[in-house]
Amino acid sequence: MKTKNLEKAQFEAVEKKAIYVMAHEVVMADGTVHPGELEAMRQLQEDIDMDNDLINEAKNTTVDEALVSLHNMTFPKKKVLAQILENMAISDKHLHEKEMQLIIQTFKNIGIGEETE
């Protein structure tokens, strides 16, 4: 899943937890966890440098808390988030309607589409 823009984006710990939460929500959106999605989650953890402690903290982070953190990110970081969520959604080789709806709603909630570069 290695996203080309990840090298440019240095996420804070609170942002990493929020990204993990929303990526997990995308994986769970269609009600089925596929092996490709599990691998994509593992790769995401590596790509954004999440250790086990941070992963455990993320598991205790609510979606609402995650959305606040994501809303406060800079626009360039939000663009990287968009790529991460897209990659997560298609990691099972199928873009499910519920995944797409979740991503669109997430973008609305964090202000993607309201900003310009």
C-alpha positions, -999 to +999 in steps of 0.1 A: +000+000+000+030+023+003+016+057-005+040+079-023+030+110-003+036+093+031+073+101+030+063+138+028+038+138+056+050+136+092+020+128+113+018+136+150+009+107+174-027+120+178-030+121+140-016+086+136-042+073+160-070+091+142-058+077+108-057+042+123-093+046+136-107+057+103-088+032+083-102+005+106-137+019+101-133+017+063-122-020+067-152-028+088-177-008+067-188-037+044-191-061+073-164-084+061-126-083+068-106-096+039-070-108+040-060-079+017-075-054+042-055-070+071-023-067+051-032-031+042-037-023+079-003-039+087+013-019+060-003+013+071+010+008+107+045+004+092+041+033+068+031+058+094+054+043+121+029+031+147+043+011+175+022-014+196+015+012+223+002+037+198-020+010+182-035+001+216-042+038+222-058+040+188-081+011+197-094+032+226-100+063+205-135+070+194-145+079+159-156+114+171-122+119+187-105+108+155-126+131+134-116+161+156-079+153+152-083+148+114-102+180+111-073+199+127-047+185+103-032+206+076-046+203+041-015+185+027-019+159+055-056+156+046-047+148+010-025+120+022-053+107+045-076+107+014-051+084-004-047+062+026-085+057+030-089+051-007-061+025-007-077+008+024-111+007+006-098-010-025-073-033-006-098-062-010-100-055-047-136-042-044-149-008-035-181-014-015-208+013-014-207+015+024-169+021+022-174+049-003-202+065+018-180+064+049-151+080+031-173+108+016-188+115+050-154+115+066-142+140+041-172+162+048-166+160+085-130+170+084-134+197+058-120+182+026-137+199-003-140+232+016-103+241+013-081+248-017-044+242-021 
